[in-house]
């Protein structure tokens, strides 16, 4: 499905088969002789077909395409390597661009598997081979222009400014057009679903980073947000307040779970309430166990770094308990 949102800005719905997200909104911004595509979908045949069908429908030759990747997740970057090999220039954040290239290496995923042990997911026999990040990411490194706050991308009548909004990933970026008060937000703000805020490493208190990015966007002069999933947002301040409230409730929920004894990350996640069609942890698909545990851990680390929880090692597994 494709529709024109603004003059020369098209929203293209790219299907994500067998995934709860169902689809990603890619955006095609058309200039006089070039087109900027924002995000690609998975490295999968159905995503490739949807993207190239949209280019054909708009009569845009591939040599006129440039690609902007908001962040590293495979539903956003999956086709980047293929397009790059075809001569498409790629623009993305410096941090996430380097991480996209790291994800093409088996060593990255072997290290990633250690998180299954740390989070206690070995109880479920979880393997990184079931993770969509592994299955659908680019398989070869990309050459990219590393962007940062304040860089500009001009196309047609639009002059977009790059905005750093880490949190959903360590190097998530967005495009802001101040004259049109328009933000292409990636996964930073979604409605009605909430972005997954996952643990990315001990060098980041990633939930706190996300909170700061929310406040940054909340202060901006925006009329419309074009997100990567679900519906367009016309009141970003209200939605940001709702997202902040959601995470505060999550923190309170987790504090109750860890109030009596030491609990592993996986066991915290299994006792949390999730908006999935399946309700029992044993029925969660493996990718959802990864995502749920990684989000539980970002919140547990926030509590730990805020002095609201203790943390210790039980062998190679981390456990948390509310401060007495």
Secondary structure, DSSP 8 states (H G I E B T S, - for coil): -EEEEETTEEEEEEE-TTSTT-EEEEEEEE-SS-EEEE----SSHHHHHHHHHHHHHTT--GGGEEEEESSSSHHHHTTHHHHHHTT-EEEEEHHHHHHHHHTTSHHHHHHHHHHHHHTTGGGGT--GGG-HHHHHS-SS----EEE-TT-EEEETTEEEEEEE--SSSTT-EEEEETTTTEEEEETSS-BSS--------TT--HHHHHHHHHHHHHTS--SEEEESSB--BS-HHHHHHHHHHHHHHHHHHHHHHTSSS-EEHHHHHHHS---SS--SGGGS-HHHHHHHHHHHHHHHHHHHHTTSEEEEEETTEEEEEE--
